[in-house]
Amino acid sequence: MSEAHFLPLMAACAVDANSQMHRGIATYSLLTGMPPADADIAIDSNLDRHVLASILAAATMDGGSLPEKAGLSGLELAALLEQYFPSLEIKLAEQLSAFKCEEDDEIAMLRDFLLKQRSTEGDIGRWLAAMIARRAIEPDHLWEALGLRNRGELSRLLSRHFAPLAARNVNNMRWKRFFYRMLCEDEGLAMCTTPVCTQCVDFNLCFGEESGESRMAERRREFLLQAARPVVAGDWQSELPQGSAIAPSSEKASPDLVSRAGG
């Protein structure tokens, strides 16, 4: 692909009812050459590529503008693709230059907070801070919103790239809840109703289990179940995913800061 049409490919994945993979798995496979279930992240460089591909795959699953859903500007996304997925020979700077993320105060606050906690050099820490902050406003557990396979991958990611912050989570609080608690404390605010966690009515919100099936695994299971059932003439159109993965998004998240921490 000397002149890659990456974003049109994302749109095709979003509307192709005959595709054998959900668009998130297709996106991940396009970037890495393998489905997410087969990713080997034993070494840190593989972990980084896996995380970036997973976030982009999760962003395409949401529909709307891919740069906006990923939390990057168009130029940042083009640079990320060129640096971490060079085998695609993606040249998107001109195509993506028109995509600019609107500044959301809440996202910017969390992004800037994460930037202060970086423990690695280079662009990836800056990109991850922006991507994590954007995905954190989604309602899922944070590891699910990032497209990761389990919470352990998120913990390892944070320990690698945001080590000072990760080290402060000594009680294994849910990561999204922990981010907002630390952010509030740094701003001199109080998010908690009691200073003693074990006496708090929100204890399960902060420390409850974060297990479950990853988003892409769930979608693949749904596809396999759907493929196994008989097709009734005329019903396939109603099952098409709505919207394109590159369509401009009209959504703007603006909920209360503390309410975000519950996911």
C-alpha positions as CSV (number, residue, x, y, z in Angstrom):
1,M,0.0,0.0,0.0
2,S,2.2,2.8,-1.2
3,E,-0.6,5.3,-0.7
4,A,-2.6,3.6,2.1
5,H,-6.4,4.3,2.3
6,F,-6.5,3.4,6.0
7,L,-9.6,5.5,7.0
8,P,-11.7,4.2,4.1
9,L,-10.7,0.7,5.1
10,M,-12.1,1.5,8.6
11,A,-15.3,2.6,7.0
12,A,-15.6,-0.6,5.0
13,C,-15.0,-2.7,8.1
14,A,-17.9,-0.8,9.8
15,V,-20.5,-1.6,7.1
16,D,-19.5,-4.9,5.6
17,A,-22.1,-7.3,6.8
18,N,-20.3,-10.3,5.2
19,S,-17.0,-9.6,6.9
20,Q,-15.7,-12.6,8.9
21,M,-14.6,-10.3,11.7
22,H,-16.0,-7.5,13.7
23,R,-14.6,-4.1,12.7
24,G,-12.5,-3.9,15.9
25,I,-10.8,-7.2,15.3
26,A,-10.4,-6.3,11.6
27,T,-8.7,-3.0,12.6
28,Y,-6.4,-4.7,15.0
29,S,-5.5,-7.4,12.5
30,L,-4.9,-4.8,9.8
31,L,-2.4,-3.0,12.1
32,T,-0.6,-6.0,13.6
33,G,-1.2,-8.9,11.2
34,M,-2.9,-11.0,13.8
35,P,-6.1,-11.1,15.8
36,P,-5.9,-9.7,19.3
37,A,-6.3,-13.1,20.9
38,D,-2.9,-14.1,19.4
39,A,-0.9,-11.1,20.6
40,D,2.3,-12.0,22.5
41,I,3.1,-9.1,24.8
42,A,6.0,-10.7,26.7
43,I,8.4,-7.9,25.7
44,D,7.6,-4.2,26.3
45,S,7.8,-3.2,22.6
46,N,5.1,-5.8,21.8
47,L,3.0,-4.5,24.7
48,D,3.2,-1.0,23.3
49,R,2.1,-2.0,19.8
50,H,-0.7,-4.2,21.3
51,V,-2.0,-1.3,23.4
52,L,-2.0,1.2,20.6
53,A,-3.6,-1.2,18.2
54,S,-6.2,-2.1,20.8
55,I,-7.1,1.5,21.5
56,L,-7.5,2.3,17.8
57,A,-9.6,-0.9,17.3
58,A,-11.9,0.1,20.2
59,A,-12.2,3.6,18.8
60,T,-13.3,2.3,15.4
61,M,-15.9,0.1,17.2
62,D,-17.6,3.3,18.5
63,G,-18.1,4.9,15.1
64,G,-17.7,8.6,14.4
65,S,-14.4,10.3,13.8
66,L,-11.5,7.9,14.5
67,P,-9.0,10.7,15.7
68,E,-11.7,12.1,18.0
69,K,-12.6,8.7,19.5
70,A,-8.9,7.9,20.0
71,G,-8.2,11.3,21.6
72,L,-5.6,12.4,19.0
73,S,-5.4,15.1,16.4
74,G,-5.2,13.9,12.8
75,L,-1.5,14.6,12.6
76,E,-0.8,12.8,15.8
77,L,-2.7,9.7,14.6
78,A,-0.7,9.8,11.3
79,A,2.6,10.0,13.2
80,L,1.6,7.2,15.5
81,L,0.7,4.9,12.6
82,E,3.9,5.7,10.8
83,Q,6.0,5.1,13.8
84,Y,4.4,1.9,15.2
85,F,2.9,0.3,12.2
86,P,5.4,1.1,9.4
87,S,4.7,-2.2,7.5
88,L,1.5,-0.6,6.2
89,E,3.4,2.2,4.6
90,I,0.7,4.6,5.8
91,K,1.1,8.2,4.6
92,L,-1.8,10.0,6.1
93,A,-0.5,13.4,7.2
94,E,-2.2,15.3,4.4
95,Q,-5.4,13.3,4.6
96,L,-5.7,13.6,8.4
97,S,-4.5,17.2,8.8
98,A,-8.1,18.5,8.8
99,F,-9.1,16.3,11.8
100,K,-8.6,18.3,15.0
101,C,-9.9,17.2,18.4
102,E,-12.1,19.7,20.2
103,E,-10.7,20.6,23.6
104,D,-12.8,19.1,26.3
105,D,-12.0,20.5,29.8
106,E,-12.4,17.2,31.6
107,I,-10.3,15.2,29.1
108,A,-7.7,17.9,29.1
109,M,-7.5,17.8,32.9
110,L,-6.9,14.1,33.0
111,R,-4.5,14.2,30.1
112,D,-2.4,16.9,31.7
113,F,-2.4,15.0,35.0
114,L,-1.2,11.8,33.2
115,L,1.5,13.7,31.4
116,K,3.0,14.8,34.8
117,Q,3.2,11.1,35.7
118,R,5.1,9.9,32.6
119,S,8.0,7.5,33.2
120,T,9.1,6.8,29.6
121,E,10.6,9.1,26.9
122,G,9.4,9.7,23.4
123,D,6.0,10.3,21.8
124,I,4.2,7.3,23.1
125,G,3.8,8.6,26.6
126,R,2.3,11.8,25.3
127,W,0.0,9.9,22.9
128,L,-1.1,7.4,25.6
129,A,-1.9,10.2,28.0
130,A,-4.2,11.7,25.5
131,M,-5.7,8.4,24.4
132,I,-6.3,7.2,27.9
133,A,-7.9,10.5,29.0
134,R,-10.3,10.4,26.0
135,R,-11.2,6.7,26.4
136,A,-11.8,7.2,30.2
137,I,-15.0,9.2,29.5
138,E,-16.6,6.0,28.0
139,P,-18.9,4.1,30.4
140,D,-17.0,0.8,30.4
141,H,-14.2,-0.3,32.8
142,L,-11.1,1.5,31.6
143,W,-9.4,-1.6,30.3
144,E,-12.5,-2.4,28.2
145,A,-12.7,1.2,26.8
146,L,-9.1,0.8,25.7
147,G,-9.9,-2.4,23.9
148,L,-7.5,-4.4,26.1
149,R,-8.0,-8.1,26.9
150,N,-8.0,-7.8,30.7
151,R,-7.3,-5.4,33.6
152,G,-3.8,-6.9,34.0
153,E,-2.7,-5.4,30.6
154,L,-3.8,-2.0,31.8
155,S,-1.9,-2.3,35.0
156,R,1.2,-3.3,33.2
157,L,0.8,-0.4,30.7
158,L,0.4,2.1,33.5
159,S,3.4,0.6,35.5
160,R,5.5,1.0,32.4
161,H,4.5,4.4,31.1
162,F,3.1,6.2,34.2
163,A,5.0,4.5,37.0
164,P,4.8,7.2,39.7
165,L,1.0,7.1,39.4
166,A,0.7,3.3,39.2
167,A,2.9,3.0,42.3
168,R,0.4,5.1,44.3
169,N,-2.5,2.6,43.8
170,V,-1.3,0.4,46.6
171,N,-4.8,-0.9,47.4
172,N,-5.6,-1.9,43.9
173,M,-8.4,0.6,43.4
174,R,-10.2,0.5,40.0
175,W,-8.0,2.5,37.7
176,K,-10.6,5.0,36.4
177,R,-11.8,5.6,40.0
178,F,-8.2,6.0,41.1
179,F,-7.4,8.5,38.4
180,Y,-10.2,10.8,39.4
181,R,-9.5,10.4,43.1
182,M,-5.9,11.5,42.5
183,L,-6.9,14.3,40.2
184,C,-9.3,15.6,42.8
185,E,-6.7,15.4,45.6
186,D,-4.2,17.2,43.4
187,E,-6.8,20.0,42.8
188,G,-7.6,20.2,46.5
189,L,-11.0,18.7,46.0
190,A,-12.7,15.9,47.9
191,M,-14.4,13.1,45.9
192,C,-14.8,10.6,48.7
193,T,-17.6,10.8,51.3
194,T,-15.4,9.3,54.1
195,P,-11.6,9.3,54.7
196,V,-11.7,5.5,55.5
197,C,-12.4,3.4,52.4
198,T,-13.7,0.4,54.2
199,Q,-16.4,2.5,55.8
200,C,-17.5,4.1,52.6
201,V,-20.8,3.3,50.9
202,D,-19.1,3.5,47.5
203,F,-16.5,0.8,48.5
204,N,-17.6,-1.6,45.7
205,L,-17.5,1.1,43.1
206,C,-13.8,1.7,43.9
207,F,-12.6,-1.8,44.6
208,G,-15.1,-4.1,43.0
209,E,-14.0,-6.8,40.6
210,E,-13.1,-5.6,37.0
211,S,-13.3,-9.0,35.3
212,G,-15.3,-9.7,32.2
213,E,-15.1,-10.4,28.5
214,S,-13.1,-8.0,26.3
215,R,-15.1,-5.9,23.9
216,M,-13.6,-7.6,20.8
217,A,-13.9,-11.1,22.2
218,E,-17.6,-10.4,23.0
219,R,-18.2,-9.0,19.4
220,R,-16.5,-12.0,17.9
221,R,-18.6,-14.4,20.0
222,E,-21.7,-12.5,18.9
223,F,-20.7,-12.8,15.2
224,L,-20.1,-16.5,15.5
225,L,-23.5,-17.0,17.1
226,Q,-25.1,-14.9,14.4
227,A,-23.3,-16.8,11.7
228,A,-24.5,-20.1,13.1
229,R,-28.2,-19.2,13.1
230,P,-30.3,-19.5,9.9
231,V,-30.6,-16.4,7.8
232,V,-34.1,-15.1,7.3
233,A,-34.6,-13.3,4.0
234,G,-34.7,-9.6,4.4
235,D,-33.3,-9.4,8.0
236,W,-29.7,-8.8,7.3
237,Q,-30.0,-5.1,6.6
238,S,-31.3,-4.5,10.1
239,E,-28.1,-6.0,11.6
240,L,-25.7,-3.6,9.8
241,P,-23.6,-1.5,12.2
242,Q,-24.9,2.0,12.2
243,G,-22.6,4.8,11.0
244,S,-19.1,4.9,9.5
245,A,-15.9,4.7,11.4
246,I,-14.8,8.0,9.9
247,A,-18.0,10.0,9.9
248,P,-17.7,13.3,11.8
249,S,-19.0,13.0,15.3
250,S,-21.5,15.4,16.7
251,E,-21.2,14.0,20.2
252,K,-19.6,15.9,23.0
253,A,-19.1,14.4,26.4
254,S,-19.7,16.7,29.2
255,P,-20.9,14.8,32.3
256,D,-19.9,15.6,35.9
257,L,-16.3,14.9,36.7
258,V,-17.0,12.6,39.7
259,S,-19.6,10.5,37.8
260,R,-16.9,9.4,35.3
261,A,-15.1,7.7,38.1
262,G,-17.7,5.0,38.6
263,G,-16.8,3.1,35.4
